[in-house]
Amino acid sequence: MQPSSKELPPPKCKNPESRSLAFDLLRLLITNTTCEIKFITTALKELFLSALWRSGSTFDWNLIGIDSDKSRTGYVGLRNLGSTCYMNSLFQQFFMICDFREALLQIKDIDETEKSSLYHFQLILEALKSSQKPYYDTRQFCGTYKSNEGCPINVMEQMDVDEFFNNFLDKLEIQLKVEYICYFY
């Protein structure tokens, strides 16, 4: 698990002027030698990939303007992908249960891949906790979470929140048992 958001410094370069100065600094640091360019590139890659809520999706790396910062309330929303409000409201309620959220964020998913719905649920919780964006896009979770028939979530289809809640907790329980067994054996 990555360092908590309390350990991370606040984001920098959030306006065009500070971004321009940051790029000027990078240009000064790189004096056209392959060694320096490789060092800076490696350091930046490690920095960018260290945030748990970021993913490999290029969509997650979109630059957003200062007017697209997270709400002054300090909360981050979840993007409604069509008819996913049932899921979003449930996940926001899970997020507000601090002990539940923190316990799930401490679990090291043995299948920390694009295929793990536990991993993507952790990404959602971490984004709600520490993202600077106004919302988090749940598209990757919807693609990895499979129904009992093996189909991903159809974002254009309404679902009963109680039915989703029960199915989600059943799947989460199974994944957590696998994590527990693998951890202790």
SULQUI-V322856 format. One record per backbone hydrogen bond with DSSP energy under -0.5 kcal/mol. NH is the residue of the N-H (numbers start at 0). CO is the residue of the C=O. E is the energy in kcal/mol with one decimal. If there is no record, write none. Layout:
((NH | CO | E) (NH | CO | E))
This chain:
((6 | 3 | -1.5) (7 | 3 | -0.9) (18 | 14 | -2.3) (19 | 15 | -2.2) (20 | 16 | -2.0) (21 | 17 | -2.1) (22 | 18 | -2.4) (23 | 19 | -2.1) (24 | 20 | -2.1) (25 | 21 | -2.1) (26 | 22 | -2.3) (27 | 23 | -1.9) (28 | 24 | -2.2) (29 | 25 | -1.8) (30 | 28 | -0.8) (36 | 32 | -2.3) (37 | 33 | -2.6) (38 | 34 | -2.3) (39 | 35 | -2.6) (40 | 36 | -2.6) (41 | 37 | -2.5) (42 | 38 | -2.5) (43 | 39 | -2.7) (44 | 40 | -2.4) (45 | 41 | -2.4) (46 | 42 | -2.0) (47 | 43 | -2.9) (48 | 44 | -2.5) (49 | 45 | -0.8) (49 | 46 | -0.7) (50 | 47 | -0.7) (51 | 49 | -0.6) (53 | 50 | -1.5) (59 | 56 | -0.7) (60 | 57 | -1.3) (61 | 58 | -1.3) (67 | 64 | -2.0) (68 | 65 | -1.2) (69 | 131 | -1.5) (70 | 74 | -0.9) (73 | 70 | -1.8) (76 | 133 | -2.5) (78 | 135 | -2.7) (80 | 78 | -0.7) (82 | 154 | -3.3) (87 | 83 | -2.7) (88 | 84 | -2.6) (89 | 85 | -1.4) (90 | 86 | -2.7) (91 | 87 | -2.3) (92 | 88 | -1.7) (93 | 89 | -2.4) (94 | 90 | -2.4) (95 | 91 | -1.5) (96 | 92 | -0.5) (96 | 93 | -1.3) (97 | 95 | -1.3) (100 | 96 | -2.7) (101 | 97 | -2.9) (102 | 98 | -2.1) (103 | 99 | -2.3) (104 | 100 | -2.2) (105 | 101 | -1.1) (106 | 102 | -0.6) (106 | 103 | -0.9) (108 | 106 | -0.9) (111 | 108 | -0.6) (112 | 110 | -2.8) (115 | 112 | -1.2) (116 | 114 | -0.6) (119 | 115 | -1.9) (120 | 116 | -2.2) (121 | 117 | -2.4) (122 | 118 | -2.1) (123 | 119 | -1.9) (124 | 120 | -2.5) (125 | 121 | -2.7) (126 | 122 | -2.5) (127 | 123 | -2.6) (128 | 124 | -1.4) (129 | 125 | -2.8) (130 | 126 | -2.2) (133 | 67 | -0.9) (135 | 76 | -1.9) (137 | 135 | -0.6) (141 | 137 | -2.4) (142 | 138 | -1.6) (143 | 139 | -1.4) (143 | 140 | -0.6) (144 | 140 | -2.7) (145 | 143 | -0.6) (146 | 150 | -3.1) (149 | 146 | -1.9) (152 | 141 | -1.9) (152 | 144 | -0.7) (154 | 152 | -0.9) (156 | 153 | -1.9) (157 | 155 | -0.5) (163 | 159 | -2.5) (164 | 160 | -2.8) (165 | 161 | -2.3) (166 | 162 | -2.3) (167 | 163 | -3.2) (168 | 164 | -2.5) (169 | 165 | -2.1) (170 | 166 | -2.3) (171 | 167 | -2.8) (172 | 168 | -2.6) (173 | 169 | -1.9) (174 | 170 | -2.5) (175 | 171 | -2.7) (176 | 172 | -2.1) (177 | 173 | -2.0) (178 | 174 | -2.4) (179 | 175 | -2.6) (180 | 176 | -2.7) (181 | 177 | -2.6) (182 | 178 | -2.1) (183 | 179 | -2.1) (184 | 180 | -1.5))
